[in-house]
Amino acid sequence: MKKKILLVEDEENLLKTIRLNLELEGYEVICAIDGGSAVRIFESGGFDLVILDVMLPVLDGFGICEAIRKTDKEIPVLFLTAKSTGEDKIRGLRIGGDDYMTKPFNLEEFLLRVEILLRRSGKKDTSSVADNFSFGKYKVNFATYDAVSVNGNITLSKREIDLLKLLFEKKGEVVSRDEILEKLWNDDALPTARAIDNYILNYRKYFEENPREPKHFFSIRGVGYKFVE
């Protein structure tokens, strides 16, 4: 069965070019040229990937992504946009984007990223962690991104959820930085070790009575990161 892609782009020539090349790769492509129609089309269901421009009429790409994530936390979202600032990229990834490419782009690289996102999303979920995970008085819901933390109810970002789930699956074990990068990050957005450390610091703020003396989340210098239940 063909993979079904929602392509949202208001530049006609670029829309036709991207659609043609995706169809040549064997994908079924449904197009939208504004944010409002994109959300309505997505709600019809059956999509395997969403490709979003950011600067769109009616509702921009960030708004579309936020609307999608209210009902679907898993479908991969690729931003393909001329908005190239670091702030825009961070915002796109923080609200639930899985990848972010800036225009102009290399077509071969674009098609490869599409293939990788579809391959990852198509893998069977072999996770040993249920949608709801509890440790001590803390709770995390991987389906809704909600959690009960030191300071009450909070909502986590997609990246926080993904990394948290990996650490929970490997509880008691040290998870290397290389494994985290391989499973959770694309090559264009490789974080520094400090960036991953910041996620661990956030977890300590959320789930440790005393973040300076952690009992659950540890950074093992030069090795990786560990969760202890």
C-alpha positions as CSV (number, residue, x, y, z in Angstrom):
1,M,0.0,0.0,0.0
2,K,1.3,3.4,-0.9
3,K,2.3,5.8,1.9
4,K,0.0,8.8,2.0
5,I,1.5,12.3,2.4
6,L,-0.1,15.6,3.1
7,L,1.8,18.3,1.4
8,V,1.0,21.9,2.4
9,E,2.6,24.6,0.2
10,D,1.2,27.8,-1.3
11,E,3.9,28.3,-3.9
12,E,2.4,26.7,-7.0
13,N,5.6,25.8,-8.9
14,L,7.3,24.4,-5.9
15,L,4.2,22.5,-4.9
16,K,4.0,20.8,-8.4
17,T,7.8,20.0,-8.3
18,I,7.6,18.4,-4.8
19,R,4.5,16.5,-5.6
20,L,5.9,15.1,-8.8
21,N,9.1,13.9,-7.2
22,L,7.2,12.3,-4.3
23,E,4.9,10.6,-6.7
24,L,7.9,9.3,-8.7
25,E,9.1,7.8,-5.4
26,G,5.8,5.9,-5.2
27,Y,4.0,8.0,-2.6
28,E,0.4,9.2,-2.8
29,V,0.3,12.9,-2.3
30,I,-2.6,15.1,-1.2
31,C,-2.0,18.8,-1.4
32,A,-3.3,21.9,0.4
33,I,-2.4,25.6,-0.3
34,D,-3.5,27.2,3.0
35,G,-3.7,26.3,6.6
36,G,-7.4,26.0,7.0
37,S,-7.9,23.5,4.2
38,A,-4.8,21.6,5.4
39,V,-6.4,21.0,8.8
40,R,-9.7,19.9,7.3
41,I,-7.9,17.5,4.9
42,F,-5.8,16.0,7.6
43,E,-8.9,15.3,9.7
44,S,-10.1,13.0,6.9
45,G,-7.4,10.7,8.1
46,G,-5.1,8.0,6.6
47,F,-1.9,10.1,6.3
48,D,1.6,8.7,7.1
49,L,3.5,12.0,6.9
50,V,2.8,15.8,6.8
51,I,5.1,18.2,5.0
52,L,4.5,21.8,6.0
53,D,5.5,25.2,4.8
54,V,5.4,27.8,7.6
55,M,4.3,31.0,5.8
56,L,0.8,30.1,4.6
57,P,-2.6,31.9,4.3
58,V,-5.3,31.5,6.9
59,L,-3.2,29.5,9.4
60,D,0.6,29.2,9.3
61,G,2.5,26.0,9.5
62,F,3.2,26.2,13.2
63,G,-0.5,26.5,13.8
64,I,-1.2,23.5,11.6
65,C,1.3,21.5,13.5
66,E,-0.2,22.5,16.8
67,A,-3.7,21.5,15.5
68,I,-2.4,18.1,14.3
69,R,-0.7,17.4,17.6
70,K,-4.0,17.9,19.5
71,T,-5.3,14.7,17.9
72,D,-2.3,12.8,16.6
73,K,1.0,12.7,18.6
74,E,2.7,10.1,16.4
75,I,2.5,11.1,12.7
76,P,5.8,12.6,11.5
77,V,5.8,16.3,10.6
78,L,8.5,17.7,8.3
79,F,8.8,21.5,8.1
80,L,10.0,22.7,4.7
81,T,10.2,26.5,4.8
82,A,12.2,29.6,4.0
83,K,12.1,30.6,7.7
84,S,15.6,29.7,8.6
85,T,16.4,31.4,11.9
86,G,17.4,29.3,14.9
87,E,14.3,30.6,16.8
88,D,12.0,29.4,14.0
89,K,13.6,26.0,13.9
90,I,13.5,25.6,17.7
91,R,9.8,26.6,17.7
92,G,9.0,24.1,15.0
93,L,10.7,21.2,16.8
94,R,9.3,22.2,20.2
95,I,5.7,22.2,19.1
96,G,6.0,18.7,17.6
97,G,7.9,18.8,14.3
98,D,10.1,15.8,13.7
99,D,12.4,17.5,11.1
100,Y,13.0,21.0,9.7
101,M,14.5,21.8,6.3
102,T,15.1,25.3,4.9
103,K,14.6,26.5,1.4
104,P,16.3,26.3,-1.0
105,F,16.9,22.6,-0.4
106,N,18.7,19.6,-2.0
107,L,16.0,17.4,-3.5
108,E,17.9,14.2,-2.9
109,E,18.4,15.1,0.7
110,F,14.7,16.0,1.0
111,L,13.6,12.6,-0.4
112,L,16.0,10.8,1.9
113,R,14.6,12.6,5.0
114,V,11.0,11.7,3.8
115,E,12.0,8.1,3.5
116,I,13.7,8.1,7.0
117,L,10.7,9.6,8.7
118,L,8.3,7.2,7.0
119,R,10.5,4.2,7.9
120,R,10.7,5.3,11.5
121,S,7.0,5.8,11.9
122,G,6.3,2.5,10.2
123,K,8.3,0.4,12.7
124,K,6.3,-1.7,15.0
125,D,6.2,-0.3,18.5
126,T,8.2,-2.7,20.6
127,S,8.2,-0.5,23.6
128,S,8.0,-2.1,27.0
129,V,6.6,1.1,28.5
130,A,2.8,1.5,28.6
131,D,1.1,4.8,27.8
132,N,0.9,5.5,31.5
133,F,4.1,5.2,33.5
134,S,4.4,5.9,37.2
135,F,7.4,6.1,39.6
136,G,6.9,7.3,43.1
137,K,4.3,10.0,43.2
138,Y,5.0,11.0,39.6
139,K,3.1,10.0,36.5
140,V,3.7,10.4,32.7
141,N,1.2,9.8,30.0
142,F,3.0,9.2,26.7
143,A,-0.3,9.4,24.6
144,T,-1.3,12.9,25.8
145,Y,2.2,14.3,26.9
146,D,0.8,15.1,30.3
147,A,2.6,14.5,33.5
148,V,2.2,14.9,37.3
149,S,5.4,16.6,38.5
150,V,6.8,18.1,41.7
151,N,4.8,21.3,40.8
152,G,1.6,19.6,39.7
153,N,0.2,18.9,36.2
154,I,2.5,19.8,33.3
155,T,2.6,19.2,29.6
156,L,5.9,18.0,28.1
157,S,7.2,18.6,24.6
158,K,7.5,15.8,22.0
159,R,11.3,15.6,22.4
160,E,11.0,15.5,26.2
161,I,8.5,12.7,25.9
162,D,10.6,10.7,23.4
163,L,13.7,10.9,25.5
164,L,11.9,10.2,28.7
165,K,10.3,7.1,27.1
166,L,13.8,5.8,26.0
167,L,15.2,6.3,29.5
168,F,12.2,4.5,31.1
169,E,12.6,1.6,28.7
170,K,16.3,1.3,29.7
171,K,15.7,2.0,33.4
172,G,18.7,1.1,35.5
173,E,21.0,1.1,32.4
174,V,23.2,3.8,31.1
175,V,21.9,5.1,27.7
176,S,24.8,6.5,25.6
177,R,24.6,9.8,23.7
178,D,25.1,7.9,20.4
179,E,22.0,5.8,21.1
180,I,19.9,8.8,21.9
181,L,21.1,10.6,18.7
182,E,20.4,7.5,16.6
183,K,16.9,7.0,17.9
184,L,15.7,10.6,18.5
185,W,17.5,13.1,16.4
186,N,18.0,13.6,12.7
187,D,21.5,14.3,11.3
188,D,20.8,18.0,10.7
189,A,19.8,18.7,14.2
190,L,22.4,16.9,16.2
191,P,22.5,18.4,19.7
192,T,25.6,19.0,21.8
193,A,26.1,16.9,24.9
194,R,25.1,20.0,26.8
195,A,21.8,20.1,25.0
196,I,21.0,16.6,26.2
197,D,22.2,17.5,29.7
198,N,19.6,20.3,29.7
199,Y,16.8,17.8,29.1
200,I,18.1,15.8,32.1
201,L,18.1,19.0,34.2
202,N,14.5,19.7,33.2
203,Y,13.5,16.2,34.3
204,R,15.1,16.9,37.6
205,K,13.1,20.0,38.0
206,Y,9.9,18.1,37.1
207,F,10.5,14.9,39.0
208,E,13.1,15.4,41.8
209,E,12.3,16.7,45.3
210,N,15.9,18.1,45.3
211,P,17.2,18.6,41.8
212,R,20.8,19.0,43.2
213,E,20.6,15.6,44.8
214,P,18.8,13.5,42.1
215,K,17.4,10.1,42.9
216,H,16.0,9.3,39.4
217,F,17.9,11.1,36.6
218,F,21.6,10.9,36.3
219,S,24.3,12.2,33.8
220,I,27.3,9.8,33.7
221,R,30.2,12.0,32.5
222,G,31.6,10.8,29.2
223,V,29.3,7.8,29.1
224,G,25.6,8.8,28.9
225,Y,22.4,9.1,31.0
226,K,20.5,6.9,33.4
227,F,17.0,6.7,34.9
228,V,16.6,4.9,38.2
229,E,13.0,4.1,39.3
